[in-house]
Amino acid sequence: MTETDRTPEACKGELAGKIALVTGASRGIGRGIAKKLASLGAMVLVNYNGSEQRAREAAEEIRSAGGQAECVGCDVSDFTACGSMVEQIIGKYGRVDILVNNAGVTRDNLLMRMSEEDYDKVLDINLKGAFNTMRHLSRYFLKQRSGKVVNISSVSGVLGNAGQANYSASKAGLIGLTKSVARELASRGVCVNAVAPGFIDTEMTRALSEKARESGVAAVPMGRMGSVEDIAEMVAFLSGNKSDYITGQVICVDGGMAI
Ligand code: NAP
């Protein structure tokens, strides 16, 4: 990890002085969330697994804009590695104020053709990954008597989606995990919420066929894909003190898909 100087601009924002860990922030929605939280003054830990170079670029982009960021590599599906990442961050900063569980993957297929390996992979990263980070950070949140956790679920976890049994199960599970942990930590001033994005323009959705993208857009009442910034705005709201009385909720940011 390499530290950067606190800038006057960063000190002014509503998240000034906050330490934020964003998982899967090397690209896509996570990167957008990291940029947004940093623009509001948070010191952001940009977590990555495979894309170290892109995580470094994301952190550099934040620093060039006057914010604070460092990279921290870790496979969120690895319980022990998550423990080491948390200890590394706590050792350096003494606290974490904001945790965004964004790391996620797809391995789409119809149930009849879905391999056990693809089922396990998606559940391990998307669902167990969030358990791992929350489990290791919970004792610090309890000690601080504060904390904001935002779990990135999906409209697929709310509605289900043909061809995504593994992904939908992981994202629906994340909603149950969010609500249960919210109940456990509420009396100690810790808020735990979920954001369920709809069809957002990132590499995840760019990997779909043209036909699949067209039918995805057709399922959006607003008739267009969402942007990374649409999701980042909601995460910023749930990470700041304007949402202090909100916990255990699932906010769909989806152009109306889940109506
Ligand atoms: P993306 O562009 O594919 O990015 C995925 C991110 O997750 C990458 O930064 C990747 O980092 C990270 N990641 C994957 N496996 C990881 C692991 N084991 N440990 C740590 N990080 C890991 O996806 P996206 O579209 O931005 O999606 C971000 C989140 O939003 C996901 O949870 C996704 O399910 C959810 N979501 C997306 C959409 C959408 O339409 N795009 C809709 C609903 C929900 P590395 O490359 O460094 O491994």
Residues whose N, C-alpha, C, O or C-beta is under 5 A from the ligand:
A	BS01	NAP	G24 A25 S26 R27 G28 I29 G30 Y48 N49 G50 S51 C74 D75 V76 S77 N102 A103 G104 V105 I125 I152 S153 S154 V155 P197 G198 F199 I200 T202 E203 M204 T205
